């Protein structure tokens, strides 16, 4: 693989992972938790970034060394587990994509006053157009890079407009007044949960980046993806904190929109529309691409018609949104799915990291294994607790 092409794929994988993570739920979570925890939310962000990096480094390294996607590695580790993982990822990805399509509609409604249904259809058409291009992977890389940079630029403007107490946030990042375990689990699950965990690694494998010789570049791409996500999260947090510090109230009905409106007035609200649309549309692309990547090695027909299957995935998500109109209940179940996918998927990858038949002569670092198992235990416990609480509440 040529150096320029490899570099483009590595950056594209980082942006695909980051923009897949930054969806409508991401924007809302950040504003809600900032309202609850104030400056102490900086500590939660810092801790979640550390957990995210260890989860991603374990998964990206093992998959790219083996040159196999997660479902194939899992099946080679425990027969049938890869098929189970694929079902969970695809189902969770489909349900989340309904919410992402809804976010597209809401974003264009805020930006152009376009009815949400029409905005959803326009956005779906754009996503479909990407996968109609002959070099769909290259088009996808360019798309997520451009919209990722656009999001960062617009959010940065709102940060300056809100003048947040940066010094206080820096202090609370290492010495918080309060710590919320629920916030940590939500952030980790929302950043590297479900299909997001595997998006970048699968993109690298599709681009031909694999083998032990690629590890330095893979490490850089994985960390870049996490840091890009962290930068967007931190900027949103600072914008929300600045609004609160000015004595304004964040509206619970649409927390991120109220942050942008308070900070920038009507222009700020229009900018929120652009950010919401960019976040949702890139998540639609990332969810569809990664979900189908779990099917193509399990089904030869999908493998032969990958781009067509991605397009069908987007169209089904859009049709369900247009039919239901209110995907909130589905999103609750999707969150539960994603909470389980990370510890299950990561545990399978960690077991595979010691199988020579899968990774060859590669020796996976002990510190990464230990850190990975910590993430599995922490996320597994809180995911089970979340499911238990949900079942008790809804029985």
Secondary structure, DSSP 8 states (H G I E B T S, - for coil): --HHHHHHHHHHHHHHHHHHHSSHHHHHHHHHHHHHHGGGHHHHHHHHHHHHHHHHHHHHHHHHHHT--HHHHHHHHSTTHHHHHHHHHHHHHHHHHHHHHHHHHHHHHHHH---HHHHHHHHHHHHHHHTTSTTHHHHHHHHHHHHHHHHHHHHHHHHHHHT--HHHHHHHTTS-S---HHHHHHHHHHHHSTTHHHHHHHHHHHTT--SGGGHHHHHHHHHHHHHHHHHHHHHHHHHHHHHHHTT----TTSHHHHHHHHHHHHHHHHHHHHHHHHHHHHHHHHHHHHHHHTTTTT-HHHHHTHHHHHHHHHHHHHHHHHHHS--HHHHHHHHHHHHHHHHHHHHHHHHHTT-HHHHTT----HHHHHHHHHHHHHHHHHHHHHHHHHHHHH-
